[in-house]
Amino acid sequence: MTFSSNLSFAENKKSVILYFFWGEGCPYCAKEKIFLTTLKKKYPRLEIKDYEVIHNQAPRELLMTMSRSYGISPTGVPVTFIGDKSFVGFNEEIASKIELILKSCLKKTCEDPLFYKKY
């Protein structure tokens, strides 16, 4: 196998999808946005799908649907879904966990959180 073949193989690997639900004016959401931007630069295969849910009804409905699938009842934002994990809120511990799950998902295929069912 040549070097160019290895490069092509690496480029064809699937993205890891992360869903980020946030609210305008939320300071924790703003911190997570900065973290996710940094994470995206570090891991280019990360695909971030972000939705503002305070002023937008359709993303709020998607958040509720995904929350039911994960067996959670979030009472605020931010809410993040990656692999088979979900997080409500944001702090350094959550940031570390998100990055660990991302690294794991880069090694093995994690399904799109949109299609995850806990039950």
C-alpha positions in Angstrom: 0.0 0.0 0.0 1.4 3.4 -0.9 1.4 6.5 1.2 -1.3 8.1 -1.0 -3.5 5.1 -0.4 -3.2 5.5 3.3 -4.1 9.2 3.0 -7.2 8.4 0.9 -8.3 5.8 3.5 -7.9 8.3 6.3 -9.9 10.9 4.4 -12.7 8.5 3.8 -13.3 7.6 7.5 -16.7 8.7 8.8 -17.2 11.8 10.8 -18.2 11.7 14.4 -21.4 13.7 14.8 -22.1 15.8 17.9 -25.4 17.6 18.5 -25.2 20.8 20.5 -28.4 22.5 21.7 -27.8 26.0 23.1 -29.6 29.2 24.0 -28.8 32.8 23.2 -27.5 34.6 26.2 -26.5 31.4 28.1 -23.0 31.8 29.5 -22.4 28.0 29.8 -23.4 27.6 26.1 -20.9 30.3 25.1 -18.1 28.5 27.0 -19.1 25.2 25.3 -19.1 26.9 21.9 -15.5 28.0 22.4 -14.6 24.5 23.6 -16.3 22.9 20.6 -14.5 25.2 18.1 -11.2 24.2 19.6 -12.2 20.6 19.5 -13.2 20.8 15.9 -9.7 22.3 15.0 -8.0 19.5 16.9 -10.2 16.7 15.4 -11.3 17.6 11.9 -13.6 14.6 11.6 -15.8 16.0 14.3 -19.1 17.2 12.8 -21.0 19.6 15.0 -24.7 20.1 14.5 -25.7 23.1 16.6 -29.2 24.4 17.3 -30.4 27.5 19.1 -33.5 26.4 21.1 -34.6 29.4 23.0 -36.0 31.3 20.0 -36.5 28.4 17.6 -39.4 25.9 18.0 -38.2 23.2 15.5 -34.8 22.6 17.2 -36.6 22.6 20.6 -38.8 19.7 19.3 -35.7 17.9 18.0 -34.1 18.3 21.5 -37.1 16.9 23.2 -37.2 13.9 20.8 -33.5 13.1 21.2 -33.8 13.6 25.0 -36.5 10.9 25.1 -34.3 8.6 23.1 -31.5 9.1 25.6 -33.8 8.8 28.6 -33.1 12.3 29.9 -35.3 15.3 30.8 -33.1 18.4 30.4 -34.3 21.5 32.3 -31.9 23.9 30.6 -29.1 24.3 28.1 -26.6 23.5 26.9 -27.4 19.9 26.0 -24.9 17.8 24.1 -25.2 14.4 22.5 -22.3 12.3 21.2 -22.1 8.6 20.7 -24.4 7.0 23.3 -23.9 9.7 25.9 -25.7 13.0 26.7 -24.7 15.9 28.8 -26.7 18.7 30.3 -24.8 21.8 31.3 -21.1 22.5 30.7 -18.0 22.5 32.8 -14.4 21.2 32.7 -15.4 17.7 33.7 -18.0 17.5 30.9 -15.5 18.9 28.4 -13.1 16.1 29.3 -15.8 13.5 29.0 -16.9 14.8 25.6 -13.3 14.7 24.3 -12.8 11.1 25.6 -16.0 9.9 23.9 -14.9 11.7 20.7 -11.5 9.9 20.8 -13.3 6.6 21.3 -15.7 7.3 18.5 -12.8 8.2 16.2 -11.3 4.7 16.8 -14.6 2.8 16.4 -17.8 3.8 14.6 -20.4 5.5 16.8 -23.8 5.9 15.4 -25.4 9.3 14.7 -27.0 10.4 18.0 -30.1 11.3 16.1 -30.8 7.6 15.6 -29.7 6.4 19.1 -32.3 4.6 21.2 -31.5 3.9 24.8 -34.2 1.3 25.1 
